[in-house]
Amino acid sequence: MKSFEYGDEKISDREIMLAIPSLVIGVGIFSLPRDLANVTTASDGWIAILVAGLVAVLATWLLAKLAIGFPNQSFFTFSSTILSKPVAVVISLLFAVIWLGITAFEVRRIADVSKLYLFDRTPVEVISLCFLLVVVYAVSGSRAGLFRLNMLFLPIILLIALVVFVFNLGFFDPNQLLPMFETDFKGYVKGIHTGLLSYVGFVIVLFYIGLVDNPKNVPEKAAIGMCIPIALYLMLFLLCIGVFGHSVTANLLSPTIELAKGVDVPGGFLERFESVFFIIWIMAIFNTTAMALDIVVLSLNSIFNHTKKIKVIILVAPIVFSVSMFPQDLIEVTLLGSIVSNAAFVYTIFIGVVLFIVAKVKGVKRDGK
């Protein structure tokens, strides 16, 4: 079967704007309310979400400003100009390793949740493999096509989240949000750290701005795109606290899915709305995983530029599957997610700062001289 090819691989700044929330919104949203409730008091987790979100918006804007200084250049190209090619090779390899870990985590986490809520008699290995094969098929095609999928899926994902919100308002108790501002400083720090790990997708601006036709407005559009998951996280966290209360939210495995289970559609024609919610949310996980895997492929392809993309994917996919199967239980899966998320956030910020400082010191211009 011959794959469809777009006329070019160029994308618009609007597609970057929608790709950022598509990459950010992943499996972490299932457990984010629980993780925040465990380190904060009552509804104080909203402060951590907002502060972490503002940091992510600022980081997104700054990284985009750095990248648009080298229009129509890939990350590997302009990092080679700033730091030298050998250093750029090491940087790209480390990005590939980190995002390979994130891809593996997403594959394993979606398989675990799918087994718990949908396929209770299907081995987690089978679920992981099937999901990974679909992701591999998507990444094997046009890179511009991935951005079109983001534009197609994101409105549906946001719509289903809005449906969950509206149908749970009847169970919402504002008194559950009180008392406010009771969390100590250490709790806020832990909450902000938890929130930051949910926004690591801003790395996308480093790798894909080179594909944008007119990147002038990308920093502003990218910052707007990062505001979408902030609003979504705030909405779902406050809803969880208002419906379940702080203590219950802190002890639920996946509070967001439990919200969907509480939806009662009038007429009784849809008794298990959480299944519909979860199926739609797989689109979000698919977007995140596909973009994460594509970052791995893009990083490796920039180093081994004479190797065909499909060969890199065939090499990387078994490694992703092996890493995803390495954790033996939920605790180890959570640990894997924490390690790769921390590594992605810290490494991206570090590389961004280094590139910005060295470019200023060396006086590297937009034409790479």
N, C-alpha and C positions, 0 to 999 in steps of 0.2 A: 504494500500500500504506500503510495507516495504522499508524503506529508505536505500540508499546506504551508506555503511560505508567504510572509507579508512582503509588500513591495520594498520595504526597508526595515531596519531594526531601530529606527528612531522612535522616541516616545515624547509625550508632552509633559509640561510641568504639572498639569492636572493629574496625569497618571502617576507621577511621583507622589503627589499629595495623597492619593488613594492607596498607593502601595505601602506607605508607611504604616497606617493602621492595620492593613491586611497582614503585614509581617508581625506587628506588635501583638495583635489579638490572637493568642494561641491557647494551648491547654492550660496555661497558668491562670486564666480567668475562672476556671472551675474551682480552684482552691484559694484564690487570692483573698476573698472575704474571711476565710478561716485563718489563713496565715496572719492577716492583719489583726483579727480579733484576739489571737493568741498573744500579741505583744502590746496591745493598746487596751484602753478601758472604754466600755460602752461604744459610742460611735466615733471616738477620736481617730479611728483609722482614716477617716476622710481627709484629715489634715496631712497625714503621711502620703496619701494618694496625690493630693494637690501639690505639696512641696516637691515630691519626687517628679511629678509631671512637669512642673515649671522648670526643674533642672533639665529634664529630658528635652523640653521645647528649646531651651537655650542651647543645649549641646547640639541638637539637630540643626538649628539656625547657624551656629558657628561652623560646624562641619560642612554644611552646604555652602557657606561663604568661602571656605577654603577651596572646595572642589570647583566652584564656578570660576575661580581664578585661573583654571586650566581647562577652558572649554574644549569639548570634543576629544578629551584625553581620558584614557582609562586610569583607574587608581594606580595600577602598576607603573604606567608611563610617567605620571606626574610625581609619584613617590620616588621613582628612579632619578628623575630630574633634581629633586630636592635633596635626597639622601645618598644617591648612587645606586646602581643596579644591584650589586650583591646584597646590600641592606634591604632593598625593595623585595628581593627574592625571599629573604628570611621573613620579612613582615607578611608577605602574601601567604607563605606556607603556614605561618602561625594562625592567620585568619582562616585558612582552609581547615586546619585541625580543630579550631574552636567551633566553627560553624558546622563541621561534621558532627561534633559532639551534640550540638543543639538539634541538628536533624535527627540524630539517633534518639535523643530524649523525646522529641515530639512524636516520633513513630511509636516508641514504647509506651508513652503515656496515653496516647489515643487508643492503643490496643488494650491497655489495662482498663480504661474507662469503658470502652466498647464491650469488653467481656463482662464487666460488672452490670451494665445497664441494658445491653442488647443481645450479645452472643455468649450466654453463660456456659454453653457446652462446647464452644469452639476454642481450641488452644490459642494462647496469646501469640505463639509463633506464627500461626496461620494468618491471624488478623494483621499482625505487623507486616508480614510479607506481602499480603494483598494490598494494603495501604501504600507500602513503599513502592510497589510496582506501578501503581497509578501515578504516584509522584514522579517516578523515574520517566514514565511515558510523557508527562507534562513538560518536564525539564528538557527532555530530548528534542522537543520541538523549538519553535521560535521563541526567543527571549521576549520579544515584543508581545507575543501571545500570552505570556504569563501576566503581563500588566493589563491586558484586556480582560483576563479572567478575574483579576482583582476588581476591576471596574464593574464586572458582571455580578460577582458574588457579594461584595461588601454591602450594597444596599439591602440585599435579602437578609444578611446577617444582622444588620442594624434593625431591620424591621421586626425580625423574630425576637430580638432583645426588647424592643419597645412593646411588643405584645405581652411578653412575660411581665414587664413592668406594670402595664395597665391592668392586667388581670389579677395582679397581686395587691393592688392598691386597697382592695376591700379588706385585706388581712393586715394592712400596715397600721402599726400603733406608734404614733410619734413619741409617746412616753418611753419607748424602748431606747430612744436615742440619748436619753439623759442618764446620768449627769455628763456634761461636756467638759473638756479641758481638765480632766482628772488624771491623765496619763503623765508619768514622770518623764524626765528628759531622756533617760535610757530607753524607755519604751518608744518615744518618738523617733529616736535614732534608729532603733531596730525596725520600726514601721516604715521609715523613709527608705532604709536599705532594701526592705522587702518590695516596696513600691518601685524602686529604681530598677530592680531585676525584671520587672514586668514591661519595661520600656526599651529594652536593648536593641530593638529593631531600627533605631536611628542610624545604624551603620550603613543602611541602604543608600544614603546620600553619597557616601564615598565611592561606591561601586557603580552606580547607575546614572549619575549626573552626566557622564560622558556620552550617554545615549540620548540626552535631551536636545531637541532641536534648538530651542531658545532658552538657555538656562538662567536668564537674567532674573526672573521672578521665582526661581526655585527655592531660595531660602525662606521667603514668606510663605509659599505654598507648602513647603515641608513642615514648617512650624504649625500651620493650620492643620495639616494632616495629623500631627502628633496630638493635637487637642481632642481629636475624636476618641481615642482610647481613654484619655483622661476623663472625659464626660461619661463614657460608658462604664468605666470602673467606679466612678463616684456613684452613679445611679444604682448599679447592682449591689455595691457594698452597703449603701444606706438602706436599700430595700431589704437586704438580708437581715441587717440588724433590726429594722423596724418590724419585720415579719416574724423572725425566729427569736430575736433577742440576742444579746451578746454571748451568753454562756452556750446556748445551743449552736450558734454560728461557729464558735471556736471549736466545737466538737464534731461538726458534720464533715464528712470526707469531701463532699463536693456541694457546697451550699447553693451554687448557681443552678445546678441540675435539680436540687430539691425545690428551688423556687418554681422551676418548670413543672415539677410533679404536682405542685399545688394549683396549677391553672385549671379552671373548670370552664370549658367552652360551653356556652348556652346551647341547648338542644340535645346534648348528650351524644352527639355523633362522633366526638373525638375524646375518648376516655383516657388515653395515655398520651397527653400532649408532650410529655418529656421525651418521648421517642421522636416526635417531629422536631422538637427543639434540638435534640442531639444530632439528628441527621443533618439539619441545616447547619449546626455548628461545626460539623465535620468539614464544611466548606471553608470555615475560618482556619481550622487546623491544616487543611490541605494547602491553603494560600501560604500560611507561615512555613510549612515544611518544604513546599516547592521553592519558595524564595530562598530559604536557608540552604537547600541543596544547590541551588543555582549559584549562590555566592561561593560555595566550595568549588564548583566547576569553573566559575569565572576566575577565581584566584589561581587555580592550577593551570587553567588554559593560558593565563597571562604569562606564566613562567615557561610552560612547555607549549609554546605557541605553534609548534609544527604538529602537535598531536590533535587529532580530530576530537570534537566535543563528545561524540558518542562513546569513544574509547575511554575518555576520562570518566564518564558516567558509569560505564560498565565496570571500571576498576573501583570506583568509589562506592557504588551501591552495596556490594557484599560487605564492605567494611562498616558501612552504616548499620546494616542489619546485624552484624556480629556485635557491634558496640551496644545496640539497642537491646540485645538479648543477654548482655553481661550481667545487669542487676538481677538479683534473685528474688527480691520482694519489694514492696512499696517503699520501704525505708531507703533501700539502695537506689531505687528509681528517683526518689526525691533528692537524695544526695547527689546523684548525677546531674539533675537539673540545676541544683544550687551551684555546683562546681562550674558547669559550662556557662551559666548565666553570669556569675561573678566574673569569670574570665573574660567573657565577651564585653561586659560593661567596662571593666577596668582597662582592658587592652585597647578598646576602641578610643576611650578618652585619652589614654596615654599616647597612642599613635597620633591622634588628632592634634594634641598639644605640641608634640615633638615636630610634626610636619609644619605646623603654623609658625613656631619659633624659629626653626631652621630656615624656612622660606623667607622670613622677615630679616634674619641676620645675614643670609647670603644674598638677599635682594633678588630672589628669583622672580622673574616677571611672568606675565601671562603667556608669553610666547615660549617659555621654558628656558630663557637665557638669563 
